[in-house]
Amino acid sequence: MNQTNSKAKNVYLITAVASLGGLLFGYDTAVISGAVGALRNFFIEQIGANTADAQNIIFQFKTVIVLCCITVFALFGSFFFKFFKKQTAIISLTVLFIFGAYFLFSNFLSEANALTENLTNSILGFMVSSALVGCIIGAALGDRVANSMGRRNGLVLSAILFLVSALGSAYPDTLNFLPSGSLAVFILYRIIGGIGVGLASMLAPLYIAEMAPANIRGKLVSCNQLAIVGGMFIVYFVNYYIVKGQAEEWINGIGWRYMFLSECIPAMLFLMLLFFVPKTPRFQVLKGNEEAAVNTLIKYNGASRATIILTEIKKSFNIKKAPWLSYGWGIIVIGLLLSVFQQFVGINVVLYYAPEIFKGMGMKTDASMLQTIIVGAINLLFTIVAIFTVDKFGRKILMLIGSIVMAISMIGLGTVLYAENNGMPALLLMLLYIAAFAVSWGPVTWVLLSEIFPNKIKGAMAVAVAIQWLANLIVSWTFPMMNNNAYLTEVFHHGFSYWVYGIMAVLSAIFIWKFVPETKEKTLEEMEGLWEIKKKVVITTKKAEL
């Protein structure tokens, strides 16, 4: 009994260490929420005040934007040509290129090197969302890092990137490596942190899944999702106590730096603890270190199970990969739309811009930060509810109810703001929206993505995750363009963007109802059989039409 308890204790300890990667994921993406106003003051108003340097700084910014778009386009190109047929890859990339080129030209390249309203809002939006470019890069490189450096060492790399990003984001003027202006440098440091997030988002759950015994694997992997939300909750507290009782001048000058600098503490802790956990048995077998793999398996699973698991690991390397379209377009489109709708309903607008949203409702800085803590608490609480209900009620019903409640909340919030009623009704509608997302589209999307793709095309999940980061970038970047636009503000009183997200929630409900299958209590093999049947039905229908 003592030996069993010792093994369980060891597994829980390494899960706690790996889950720090998830905590930093949440911490890094949410830390900027408290600094949005200060960043606008420090960077954008600085550009307007120093007219001599304005053109050079704006040119640097545009150059960074173009390079980021080229990098993202190249990453998706490598995905498409690797896993799709050449014709399909060319068509997909052409659509992506046209959309990206139009967005770039209309919002940046067509603008003169002057600080117009549209460019101001675009700069603010990209500053807040720039880390997501790094997330796309990190997620795209995750598989290669996992198989070359290993799962644990990949997490070590992500911890170093978090540390560099925290220091550079806090002091972009002091740690400036460009000729002039710190705006582009700040964005590059945020992208570095985003790469760390992208790596951690893949490697932390992968590490836990490969180390955990099968009977508690689901519970332990769920700890990573809980750690992400927990990281957001913690950073809302940190930001609140940094600004509590401080003057706006201090927050705009120094306070925002402490917010980013605070990430050094969990990043250093994560980095140090990683050197005390083992490499996963799967990676050790992959690199030919079978003896080390056996020792690790015995330590965490017991001698009686070690040989069996080792055999299963070796057998898993023999699974043949298949082209992504082996099961037809349906499964690919469903996977991609799950990722897109998860972001297009506007969740990260609330998580990234919450303090600014509350300030727009007339609250002072302290009060807006306190309300953001409430948002984080609701998010954390209902994520826990989702973990305990997803296997009881099923995926589809939770997603459908979540979409309906989010649609009501967002459309209601937009209407309340349009009517210029910025009090308690607006706050309650936002909290209802957060609760609905946290119990449905937040964690359940990840469950569905892990279940709908058969093992032979599991690599398709990588593109679904990359698309999710891209959708997150688009939504987070465009929110200030809508919310701070003078015409839209005058006509809709900040309600317009929430109506857009409400409409997206309605579309997501229709999508779930019509196209997404229920995966509750179905094995992965049963899901594979379902897609085989659907594919045969499509082929039979086409033959009948001919």
N, C-alpha and C positions, 0 to 999 in steps of 0.2 A: 504493500500500500504506500509506504514512504517513497519507494522508487517511482511509483506512478505519479504521486504528488509532485516529486522533484522534476519529472519530465514535463508535467503540465506547467509548473512554475517557470521552467526554462523557456517554453514556447510562448507563454504570456509575456515574459520579459523581452524577448526578441521582437514580438509583435508590437510592444509598446515603443521600442526603439525605431522600428521601421515606420510606425504610424506617425512619428515625428516628421517624416517626409510629407505626409498628408497634412499635418498641422501647419507646416511651413508653406505648403500649397495654399491653404486658406489664408494664412497670415499675410503672405506676400501679395496675393491678389486683392485683399481687402484693406491693407494698410493705407493705401492711397485715398480711401474714402474720406478720412479726416483731414486730408491735406489739400483737397481740390481748390478751395477758396484761396489758401495761401499760395499755391502754385500759380494760380491765375495772377495774383498780386505780384509775386516775385519774378516770374518769367515773362508773362504776356504784357503786363503794364510796363515792365522794364524795357521791352522792345519799343513800345510807343514813346517812352520818355527819351530813349537814346536813339534819335533819328539817324545819327551818323552810322551806327552799327546795325540798324534795323534791316537794311537790304541784305547784308551779309548773313545775319542770323536767320532770316526767312529763307534765304537761298540754301543754307545748311539744312534747315528743316525739310525743305522740299526734296533735297538730295537724299536725306535719310528715308523719306516716304517712298521715293522711287526705288531705292535699293531694297527696302523691306518688301515692296510689292514684287520685285523681280525674284527675290529669294523665295517668297511664298509660292509664286507661280512655278519656279523651278522644282520645288519640293513636290507640288501636286503633279507636275509633269513626270517626275521620276516614278511616282505612285502609279499613274495611269498607264504609262508605257510598260511598266513591269507586270501589271496584273490584268490589263484590258487588251483586247485586240487593237491593232494599230489604228484602224478606222474609228473605233469607239473612242480611243484615247485622243485622237486629233479633234474630233467633234467636241468632246468634253472640254479640252483645253481651249479651243476656239471660243466657246461660250464663256468660259472663265476669263479669257483675255479681253473679250469685248466688254464684259461687265466691269472688269478692273480698270481698263483703259478709260471708259466713260466716267467712272467714279473719280479717277485720278484727275482727268482733264477738267471736269466740271467743278471740282472742289479745290484744286490746287494749281495745276499747270496753267490754267486759263487766267488765274489771278496775277495781277501785277505784284511786284515785291513791296507791297504796302499792306498795312494792318487793317484790312476791311473787316466788317462784321462777320462775314462768312468764314474768312481765314482765321479770325480770332477764335470762333467756336470750333473750327476744325482742329486748330492747334491744341486747344484745351481737351477736346475729345480724344485726340491721339496721345496726348501726354498720359491721360488716365488709362487708356486701353493699350498702350504700346507694349506692355509686358505680354500681351496675348500673341504678338508676333513671335516672341521668344517661345511661348507655349507651343505654337505650331511647329517651330523648328525642333524643340526638345522632344515633342511627341513623335515627330517624323524620324528622329535619330534614335529614339528609345530602343527599338528592337536591335539596331546595330550595336549600340552601347552595351545592351544586356548580354549579347552573345560574344562581344570582344573583351570588354572590361569585366563583365560579370554584373550580377544584380546588386551585390553589396557595394562594389567599387563604383558602380554607376551612381549609387546613392551618395557615396563620398564626393563624387564630382558635383552632384546637384547641391550638396551642402556648401561646397566651396563657392559655387556660383551664387547661392543665396547670400553668402557673406560678402562677396565682392559687390553685389548689387546693393546691399543694405548700406555699405560704406559710400559707394559712388553716388547713390540716389540722395543720401543725406548731404554730401558735400560735392556736388557736381562742379561748382566753381573752383574749389581747391584742387580736386582731382581731375581737372580738365585737361584732356590730351588733344584738343582741337585748337586751331589758331586763335579763335575768338568766339565768345558766346558760350553759355553753358546749357542752353536749351537742348540742342542736339545731343550733348553728352549725357544729360539727364535721361533722355529717351533711350540712348544706347545702354546705359546702366540698368534701366528697367527691362529692356529686352534680355539682357544677361540673366536677370532674375527670372524672367519668363522661361528661358531655356531650362533653368533649374526646376521650375514648376512642371514643365512638360515632361522632363525626365522622371521627376518624382511621381507624377500622376500615373505613369506606367509602371515604374520599377518598384514602388512601395507595395502596391497590392500584389504584384507578381512575386516579390520576395516573400511576402507573408503566405501566399498560396502555395509556394514551393516548399516552405519550411513547416507549415502546419499539418498535423495529422488530419486525415480525411474527415473524421467524425466531428471535428470542431472548425473545419476550414471556413465554412460559410460565415460563422459567427466572427471569426478572427479577421477575415477580409472586410467584413462590414465595419470593423473598427477603423479602417482607413477613411471611409466616407464620414464616419462620426468625427474623426480627427480633423478633417478638412473644415467641417462646419464649426468644430470647436476652435480651430485656429482663427476663424473669422470672429467668433464671439470674443475670444481673448483680446484680439487687436482692437475691437471696439472699446473694450474697457481701458486698454493702454492709451488709446487716443484721447478718451474722455479725461483720464487723470492727468495727461500732459497739458491739456488746454484749460482744465478746471480752474476758474478764478483768474485766468491770465488775460491781459489786454490783447486786443486784436493786433496791435503793432508787434508785440512779442511773438504771437503765433505766426504772423506773416514773416517775421525775420528769423526766428530761431525754433519755435515750437514744431513746425513741420519737419525740420531736420531730425529732431528727436524721435518722431514717429517712425521714420525709415531706419534710423540708427537702432531702435529697439529690436529690430529683427536679428541683429547680431547675437543676441542672447540665445534664442532657440536654435539659431544656425550653428553656433559654436558647440552647444550641447549635443546637437544631432551629429556633428562631425566627430566629436570625441567618442561618443557612445558607439558609433558604427565600427570602430576598430576593435570592439569587444564582442561583436557578433560574427558568426561563421558565414562562409560562402554557402550558397544553396547546393544541395546534393546534385540537382539537375545540371547546374553549371559545372560542377566538379567532374561529373561523368562526361559532359560535353568536351571538357579539356583533357580527358584521359586520366584524371586523378580519382580512380575508382576506390582506392583504399580510404582516402579522405572522405569520399561520399558515404561509404559504409559507416565510418566512425560517426559522422554527423547524423546519419539515419538512426543509428543505435541510440545516440544520446537523446534524440527528440521523439523517437517512435518505439524504441525497445528492440532488442535483438531478434525477437520472434517476427517482427514486421519488417525489419530492415531488408532482408533478402527479397521478400515479395515486392516491396516498393522499388528496389533497385532493378528488378526484372521489368516492372511496369515502366520505369523511366527509360530503360534501353529500348523497350518495345515502342514507346511513344515517338522515338526518333525515326521510326520506319513508316509513320503515317505519311502517305503521299499527298502533296498539295495539289489542288485542282484550280483551273481558271475561275476567277470570281463569278463569271456569268454561267457557271456550270448548272446553277439552279434557276437561271433566268434573271431578268431585270428586277422582278418584283421584290425579292429579298434585299437587293442592293438599295433600291429606292426607299423601301421602308426603313432600313437602317440609317440612311442619310437624312431622311425627313424627321426621324426621331431626334437626331442630333440638332437639326436646324430649328425645329419647333421648340425644343428645350430652351434655346436662347432667344428666339424671336418673340416669345411671350414676355420678354423684358426683365427677367429676374436679375440679371447682373447690373442693370440700370439702377435698381433699388439698392443692391448690395454695394455698388461702387460709389453711387451719388447720394446715398441716404441723407447724410448731413446737409448737403446742398439743397436737397428736396425739402427738408424740414425748415431750412432757413428761408426758402422761397415761400413757405407757409407762414412766415412772420416770426419764427422762433429765433432766439439768440444762440450763440455758438454753444454754450454749455448745455442748453436745453436740447438743441439738435443732436448733440453727441449722446446725450442720455437717451433720447428716443431711438437712436441707432442701436444702442445696447439692447433695448427692448426688441427691436427687429432681429438682432442676433440671437436673443434668447428664444424667441418664437421659432426661428429657423432651426435651432439646435433641438428644441423640445419635439417638434413635429417630425424631424428626421429620425429621432429615436422611435416615435410612434410608427413611422413607415417601416423601420427595420423589423418591428414585431408584428406588423399586419400584412406585409407583402405576400407572405406564404399562406396567410389565413384567408384573405379576401380575393387574392389574385391580382395580377398586374393590370389587366385591361380595365377593370372596374375602378381601381384607384386612379389610373390615368384619366379616365373619362370624367369622373367626379371632380378631379383636380382641375381639368380644363374648364369645366362649366363654372366652378367657383372662381377661378382666376378671371374668366371672361366677365362675370358679374362684378368682381372687385375692380378690375381695371377700367371698365366702362363707367362704373359708378364713381371711381376716383376722378376720371376725366371730367365727368359731369359736375361733380362737387367743385372741382377747381374752376371749371368754366363759369359756374354760378358764383365764384369768388367766396365760397364758404370753406375756409382753410382751417377749420378747427378740428374738433374731435371726430366728426364723420370721416374726414380725409385720413386721419391716423388709423382709425378702426378698419377702414377699407384696405389700407396698405398692409396692416397686420393680418387681415383675413387672406389677402393675396399671398403673403409669405407662408402662412400656415398651409394653404392649399398646394403651393408649389413644393414645400418641404416634405409633404406626405405623399406626393405623387411624382411629378416630373423630375424632381431633384434626384433621389436615389433610384427610383424605379426605372428610369431610362437606362441607367447603367446595367441593371439586372436584365432588361430586355435585350440590350446590345450583346451581352455575354451569352444569351440563350438562343437568339434567333439564327445566328450564323453557325452553320455546321462546321465541324473541326477541319474539314478539307479546305474551307475558304475563310478560316478564322482571321486571316490577314486583312480581310475587308474591314474588320473592326478598326484597324489603324486609320483608314481613310475616314470612317465615320467619326472617330475622335478628332482627327485633324479638321474636318468640316465643322465640328462643334466649336472648336477654338476660333475658326474663321468667322462663324456666325456670331460668336461672342464679341469678336473684334468689331464687326460691322455694327452691331447694336450699340455697343458701348461708345464707339466713335461717333455715331450719328445722333445720339441723344442730345448733346449740347447744341447741335445744329438745329434740331427741332425745338428744344425747350427754351433756348436763348434767342431764337430768331425774333426780331422786333415785330414783324408782321403777324406771325403766329401767336406771339405773346399778347399782342394788342387785341386780336380777334378771339382767341380761345383761352386766354389767361392761364397758360401752361397746361391746359387739359388735352391738347391735340395728341401728344406722343402717347399718352395713356390709352386713348381711344384706339390708336394703331396697335398697341400691344393687346388690347382687349379683343380686337378683330382677329389677331393671330391666335389667341386662345380659343376663339370660336372655331377657326379652321383646324386647330389641333384636335379639338373634340370630334369633329367630323372625320378627320384622318384616323384617329384611334377607333372610332365606332365602325368605320367601313373597311379598313384595310389591315389593322394590326391583329394578329391571332393571339389568343390567350395561351401563355406558356406555363401557367401554374400546374404543378404536378406532372409535367411532361418531361421525359428524359431528353437528353440532347439527340439521341438516336430517333426518338419519336418526332422531334421537330424536323430532323433531316428528312424523315419519311413524308412529313406534311408538305415540305417544299418540293419533294420529288413528285408527289401527286399533283400539286398545282402546276408544275412544269409540264407534266403529261397532259393535263387538261388543256393548257394553252396550245400545245403542239397539235392535239386532236382537233381543237376548234379551228386552227389555221388550215389544217388539211381539209376539213369539212367545207370551209369557205372557198378553197381552191377547186 
